[in-house]
Each structure stands twice: as C-alpha cells, then as structure tokens.
C-alpha cells in the first residue's frame, strides 16, 4: 500500500464570491485555469487539480495506491470575518467530496480556524459527510498553533479522532523574499519550524492528548536540522526557552512529518531524528515544486531497510489515517 499524504486540489466549480481580493478561479480551457486573488494572478493550474480521472492516471503512473487530498492553502481565508471563512470552507469541502468520490482519494477538509467553535462544527459536519481529516494552516495572522483557540480545536480533533495535516501558508513578504521564489524556498521551511516550536514551547503537546495525530508538511521544515540547537537553548536559557514540561527532543514522538525533502541526505537526517515510524510519503502533487515521480526519494534511499521503506511508503500513513 503506497499512500501519499500531501497532495492538493482546487475545485473547477469554484464560484466568484464577490469579495475584494477573494480567491477566484479563471478557467481558461478544459485543461487549464488560473487562481486569482482579486485581479492578481496567484498560480496557473492544470486539470489534475480538479479532474479525478487525471489524478488517478498520475497515481497509476507512479504506482501510488491512495492520495490524501487537501485544500490549496490560499483558500483558507483565515484573514476574513469568520462568517465568510465558514462559507468558503463549506463550498470548498462539499466540492472536495465530488472530486474524491473514488475510494483511492481521501479528502481532508478545511475549517475557519480563526473561530474555534465554528471550526469544530465544520470539522464535525465534514467528518459526517465523508472527510477523513483536516488540513490547517500553520498560523492565523500573528496567532501561532499555541493560541488558545487553535489548541481548543486541536483538542477537539483528538477527541473525535481526526488526523491533522499542518501546511505553511501566508509567508512573510518583502523585497528580500520576493526574489527566486524565496517565500517558498526559505519562508515555508522557516514557518513550519516555527510552528513545531510553538507546539512544544507553547505547551500544546503538554495540553493535548497523546492520541492527537498531527503531521507537518515539507519534512517539518528545518526542525530536524536544528533540533540540537533547540535542545541546547532549552537547557542553557531556561528562563526564556525552557517553558515546556520536557526538553524538546522528548516531544519528537508526538508528531509526524512528510518526506518532501528531495535529497537522500536530508531524508536520512529526517529519519534519524524523527524515527522511521514518524515519516510519511508526501509529494505536494500536483504543483511544480512537488516530487515527481512520487515516492522516488523513498524508493531509492539506500540507507532504508525494507521494513523502514514500507513504513515510509504507506504503513505509517495507514496508522495516521486510522485505517
């Protein structure tokens, strides 16, 4: 069983909501469309974003059995009034079920994370409708994952058994980050690392049950590389950093990461740091910075035993999904 836990979709039937700077979809042909933010072009996409037949063809070509299909983060709408974000989530989530009618496509919903009560209600609605879990952004404005409202939502996810996939989004801008796709090449890893720190130092793992299943995209950002620095600071600057109940390394078993790191040396560090039970195949399909062919890094990694490879390719994901 080969399971890709990190893929995205955009529904072709996305409506024009009529709000300034709201995400829109301009369909240019049967095979091509453009995501717009207001009148600004955000990303060109192809029909593998919305056409399940094309998605399944790509999966067959890469010998992938199951995809977890999550929203494209630009649609999260956390910056909007909660009532608008609920409307966006409901439309997006209902259209996702049409795309994921095939049992090989496992839908994850989105929620209005800026309002924990509404987020919990939308998650419950989606689980009842057929969604298997939820994708959330790694922050809501200046509120990170240790925000009381986000923690309330994560506690609810643990209570109802919903797996959580955390994806970086809304990266900082500015002249130094707007060259060379630096928001994606630098901002995404940094955002993800910061949010893992928030889960640990913000005491989230001390407050949510160990039953919470949570995975961070893009290999957990730069966390694995800098865990030693993080650990050293916790011990040496306890006045500022040592605020969690345990040292940072003691929380590694509380979360998972995907394998989207593109280099065998990075994957080795990731597996050495997280353990072979906490890394899952991810591709970022169908976007251009994703892995293609899907799973090629894990399949070709010479340091992995056969047992470890099977875990990364699918076994860990089956457990994460509760299947």
Residue, then its C-alpha position, 0 to 999 in steps of 0.5 A: x500500500x503506497x499512500x501519499x499524504x500531501x497532495x492538493x486540489x482546487x475545485x473547477x466549480x469554484x464560484x466568484x464570491x464577490x469579495x475584494x481580493x477573494x480567491x477566484x478561479x479563471x478557467x481558461x480551457x478544459x485543461x487549464x485555469x488560473x487562481x486569482x486573488x482579486x485581479x492578481x494572478x496567484x498560480x496557473x493550474x492544470x486539470x489534475x487539480x480538479x479532474x479525478x480521472x487525471x489524478x488517478x492516471x498520475x497515481x497509476x503512473x507512479x504506482x501510488x495506491x491512495x492520495x490524501x487530498x487537501x485544500x490549496x492553502x490560499x483558500x483558507x481565508x483565515x484573514x476574513x470575518x469568520x462568517x465568510x471563512x465558514x462559507x468558503x470552507x463549506x463550498x470548498x469541502x462539499x466540492x472536495x467530496x465530488x472530486x474524491x468520490x473514488x475510494x483511492x482519494x481521501x479528502x481532508x477538509x478545511x475549517x475557519x480556524x480563526x473561530x474555534x467553535x465554528x471550526x469544530x462544527x465544520x470539522x464535525x459536519x465534514x467528518x459526517x459527510x465523508x472527510x477523513x481529516x483536516x488540513x490547517x494552516x500553520x498560523x492565523x495572522x500573528x496567532x501561532x498553533x499555541x493560541x488558545x483557540x487553535x489548541x481548543x480545536x486541536x483538542x477537539x480533533x483528538x477527541x473525535x479522532x481526526x488526523x491533522x495535516x499542518x501546511x505553511x501558508x501566508x509567508x512573510x513578504x518583502x523585497x528580500x523574499x520576493x526574489x527566486x521564489x524565496x517565500x517558498x524556498x526559505x519562508x515555508x521551511x522557516x514557518x513550519x519550524x516555527x510552528x513545531x516550536x510553538x507546539x512544544x514551547x507553547x505547551x500544546x503537546x503538554x495540553x493535548x492528548x497523546x492520541x492527537x495525530x498531527x503531521x507537518x508538511x515539507x519534512x517539518x521544515x528545518x526542525x530536524x536540522x536544528x533540533x540540537x540547537x533547540x535542545x541546547x537553548x532549552x537547557x542553557x536559557x531556561x528562563x526564556x526557552x525552557x517553558x515546556x514540561x520536557x526538553x524538546x527532543x522528548x516531544x519528537x514522538x508526538x508528531x509526524x512529518x512528510x518526506x518532501x525533502x528531495x535529497x537522500x541526505x536530508x531524508x536520512x537526517x529526517x529519519x534519524x531524528x524523527x524515527x522511521x515510524x514518524x515519516x510519511x510519503x508526501x509529494x505536494x502533487x500536483x504543483x511544480x515544486x512537488x516530487x515527481x515521480x512520487x515516492x522516488x526519494x523513498x524508493x531509492x534511499x539506500x540507507x532504508x531497510x525494507x521494513x523502514x521503506x514500507x513504513x515510509x511508503x504507506x504503513x505509517x500513513x495507514x496508522x495516521x489515517x486510522x485505517 
